[in-house]
Amino acid sequence: LAKTTQPISMDSYEGQEVNITCSHNNIATNDYITWYQQFPSQGPRFIIQGYKTKVTNEVASLFIPADRKSSTLSLPRVSLSDTAVYYCLVGSLSGTYKYIFGTGTRLKVLA
Amino acid sequence: EAQVTQNPRYLITVTGKKLTVTCSQNMNHEYMSWYRQDPGLGLRQIYYSMNVEVTDKGDVPEGYKVSRKEKRNFPLILESPSPNQTSLYFCASSYMGQRYEQYFGPGTRLTVT
């Protein structure tokens, strides 16, 4: 399992774009990158997953450079309701069944 | 509605009194897993199951047991709870082919005194 490193916390203001970067220097060839969102006292919620380049859905975008040693979760025009902890996971869909969530990035959106 | 349910949501118990936290999913998922969440430590995996009768240890299995007799259910058993097992517990499930897209339950807050 690739170890991931994320900033502990970030602050932003409503309406701004927020970019959260995850470092995964020892990512393997078969590994995918997955992001989860967790609100206080709730279970994590899957946001987005990608392998390379860019993936976009109705919630976020995920940017992965060619060397795949890092990835960036981009949240467009955040609102107060985006205040949450964001987790980056790296792993293969055909490999180990274990998951390591880490401590995540605590995003606080200010009015 | 597709969901993962856990019961109870809150539990206060005493050291050594056996307890079971139930987890059930209605999505026909093969993969199920238990996590505990503690301040400053993030989510840590306790046990997981790839299908009925197939389980394995996660990162912090000590003091816990699990069983998977039916596909939809994955109970977490604490045979002799101790105060260091006071935590917020989450159950999750997913399809084996989409193992990183997990669906989480609402959580069970356990306090052991």
Interface residues (C-beta under 8 A of the other chain):
Chain A: Y32 T34 S41 Q42 G43 P44 R45 F46 Q49 Y87 L89 G91 L93 Y97 K98 Y99 I100 F101 G102 T103 G104
Chain B: V4 Y31 S33 Y35 G40 L41 G42 L43 R44 Q45 Y48 M50 D56 G58 D59 L88 F90 A92 G97 Q98 R99 Y100 E101 Q102 Y103 F104 G105 P106 G107
